[in-house]
Each structure stands twice: as C-alpha cells, then as structure tokens.
C-alpha cells in the first residue's frame, strides 16, 4: 500500500549513501525510523535483520508471511523474528511492493541462472560476507546469512506457483521506511546484479536515512 512519510530528510540524524555493490552495517535503536531511498530507480536492496541483543534472533520470512497472509511486503507489514517477535514495521512505502521470497544473488546462483562464466561476478552474498568479516564486533558469520528482504525488487509469482524476475517497479526517489520494534542490526547489500532486469542491468546507489524516536 502506498503511503508517504511525514519525516523530512533535513531532520534525519544519519544520512549514508551506499554505492552499488557496497554494504551498510549499523544498529537502529528501538523506536528509531529508517528509510531506504532508491536514488535512481529500479535498484534492489537486499537486507538482513538481527536482534542487537541476541543475533540468534533474526528476521524470518516464513513467520512474517504466514502471519500477514500475503506474499509481499508493504505499508503495515510487521517483520517478525524466528521467535515470533516484532522486529520492524513498515510505516511508509512509496514503491508499493517488496519481495522476501526470491533470496539473494550469489556466485552459485549466477552460475545456475545465467552461465558458468557469470560465477565470478560480484553478488549480494559476497557483500554480506565481506561485511561480517570486516566487522567482527557484531559476532556474525557465514552461517548467519539467512532469510532476507529484497526491497524494490519485482519478483512476480506465476500461475504455476513459481517465481520470475522482472523489470523493477520502483523509480527515482521511491522509498520504504520502517520503525524498529527492538534494537536491530541492519545489514544491507546494495545489489550489484548485472544479469537480470530488476535494476535495469544498471546497479545504482541507495541512501539510508535514520530519524530518532519522536
């Protein structure tokens, strides 16, 4: 559901531009709101979320989709943890639909989906692996790279129940905004994927904005 935010960028306490292929790895405190802004349109932001208090508690696509009863995320969606606790709530969304079924690109999936020679291309799992390696203070490792949300990605469900990757439905300036229901570790890979049309074969920057609780 399309809903605009009342928050103004000038009031944000954090504004970070994340280049295509780079990562964002920070804690958002309970009550804070953060926005992922698609600066140039049709970009995909692959996100992992963890409880900052106990990283064994993290975003669960299965629990989230089961409880909300629909396949996509948008305004009003509550992202649940593997323990069934509210992690984040989408409070504003000008894109309208986000994927949490398609998973993240990897060197292995590049090979399966496209061609053997695509294996060496950079992928979201590479960005996450680099992030957890360069930031050991969060206590995360390769085994913690589990369910993710693909904000702005267009992954329609076919009549046969399969998934397809199609042209993005976002545009320059579109955003999704969430309120943290606990202290949340946010790990974003700004997708570098060059092989499918979700970002028009042209990975571009995103911006992450954070506002303190009212």
Order of alpha helices (4+ residues) and beta strands (2+ residues): beta-beta-beta-beta-alpha-beta-beta-alpha-alpha-beta-beta-beta-beta
